[in-house]
Amino acid sequence: MSTKNLLVELFVEELPPKALNKLGEAFSGVLFETLKLQGLVADSSAVTAYASPRRLAVHATNILAVAPDKTSTQKLMPVSVGLDASGNATPALIKRLNGMGLDESAVKNLTKQADGKNEALFLDVMQKGVSLKDGVQSALNEAIAKLPIPKVMTYQLADGWSSVNFVRPAHSLVALHGDEVVAVTALGLNAGNATQGHRFEAAVSPVVLKSADTYAAQLKTEGAVIASFAERRAEIVSQLNAAAAKQNLKPIEDEALLDEVTALVERPNVLLGQFEEIYLEVPQECLILTMKANQKYFPLLDANGKLTNKFLIVSNINPADASAVIGGNERVVRPRLADAKFFFDQDRKKTLESRLEGLNKVVYHNKLGSQGERNQRVVKIAAEIAKQLGDASFVSKVEKAARLSKTDLVTDMVGEFPELQGIMGRYYAQHEGLDDDVAFAIEDHYKPRFAGDTLPRSLVGVCVALADKLETLVGLFSIGEKPTGDKDPFGLRRQALGVIRMLIDSKLPIQFNALIQMALSQFNGDNSAAQAVQEFSLDRLAVNLKEQGASPQEVDAVLALNPQLLSEIPQRLSAVRAFSSLDQAPALAAANKRVGNILKKVEGEVKAEVNTNLLQEPAEIALNAALSNVKLEADTLFESGDYTASLKSLAALKAPVDAFFDNVMVNADDPALKTNRLGLLATLHQAMNRVADLSKLAS
């Protein structure tokens, strides 16, 4: 069956730049998959998505003009309903056949098949393949309906009466199968073969497409548009690097900015601009942020990563003389930089300490008070953490950093650029001559801000960051503000992972529950809040460890013991992984699970004690002897921190444990014997589960 390539394009007004790539992928993906479901796509078909500021398009190869007919088996009704006692068709069956366009002669083609406990009548029906027009119409409708539109617009159509909802007003529709127009409609538009190119630089208007396959080439040559998002992005990267190399500089790396600029231009043209060097007195983070966020420029850095007074502009036009474009952009950016310099100069006239009072006027949460009250809680928590990790001088640094950590929130610079919180606090602290440990802790106490972010640079910063995140977690949990489902408005999952990462990666010797209780003492919450925070945090840790490649059984085995020193978890996990590779591991894990189940069924406490005088059976005597030796070795290795060797030493118990369960009756008639054997099992259970709950490894 012959095939041709298909092109579908919606030409619209400027699409939201941050959503463009996602819209293009969704439009092409849904349209192609819907065609495939209808049988119009050949096995060798491939799809290409196009997305520019004013168009969404899809090119699909090897699309059939008509889908092949196919046979499907349809269930009609139970045999008892469709046939009478003589095997003849009932009126109900005839009515059903008539409804399908068939007469009574079709009864001979029916088959009986089992349908649960009964039999049913089935009929093989030939379904005519869908036509290209109907298939594309259905696929186009589906693609439009399923677009992940950030915000829908309602606009009137040309008739002045009708209105439609779409991401932006649509102006034309193209649908070509080879060089033939497919007569479909969408958003009040009839499909044709003409589209529009660049607003100012197109060689012809409209661009009349010769075929589906000439789309990208004609848009580039006649329309001055690079239709492919990926190709346009690569062109921008190439031009940015080339322009920067001529200055012996490099453009700042920012994938999100690159995506956004790619979605703003149809024909990129990179130009070089510059500003007065006096503005370089302002912290480079401020200048970079204002150039990226407000103007979509790419600042240029020197070989040391220091900002220069040059930047790159990605223009959408390519005039013979670009001086007017460059000059215009330089004039636009100058007031932005001047504002940043003004804010920086004004902020430095006041000390951070003098801004503490201003925090009392900033609301943190209506149930938890102001930022000033929150700041006081963070200081107390940070000081308690610091006392466990350092001397009086260290505690003093932590207290000072914690006290000043939020003061930059009431500066002009952070008021204008909230993204600079912490960063500006560090600059202002350094301007005042404060200790670098204190200054960097002010910046770093927000870290880690996201998965993969760096940790605070110093232990002072770690203490303040821990206090800040614990105050947030415990405080919000204490007033019932817990994440639910996919809703986490306060970012508590991120905060919990931040606490966990710092405890583990910084190898802090602090009990996790003690930390939570320390934070809870600053609130009126009860112990249920502390328990909820601990469970929530360990759940996040479990998910994170599994995402990093640890098996669910290994993670569950380690976390089942509710370890309080989180810094030990990587060692415990590594030990469990090494133990799992032993030949004896499956049998020992199964035995451990069996022992646990036996002990759970016993009423009252079972003491891990053994009276050797009551040992009668050779197997229990042998197990006790082996356990005495192995437990001593395993405990010694455990106390020394060698968890892997401690677990591996348990391998020697496999044979005596197997023999015990094969030859000894635990629930003996003699109460003393039973108690002693339970004590032996409790001792075994205790020895096996110091590093992890090995029963979790049992299949």
Order of alpha helices (4+ residues) and beta strands (2+ residues): beta-alpha-beta-beta-beta-alpha-alpha-beta-beta-alpha-beta-beta-beta-beta-beta-beta-beta-beta-alpha-alpha-beta-alpha-beta-alpha-beta-beta-alpha-alpha-beta-beta-alpha-alpha-alpha-alpha-alpha-alpha-alpha-alpha-alpha-alpha-alpha-alpha-alpha-alpha-alpha-alpha
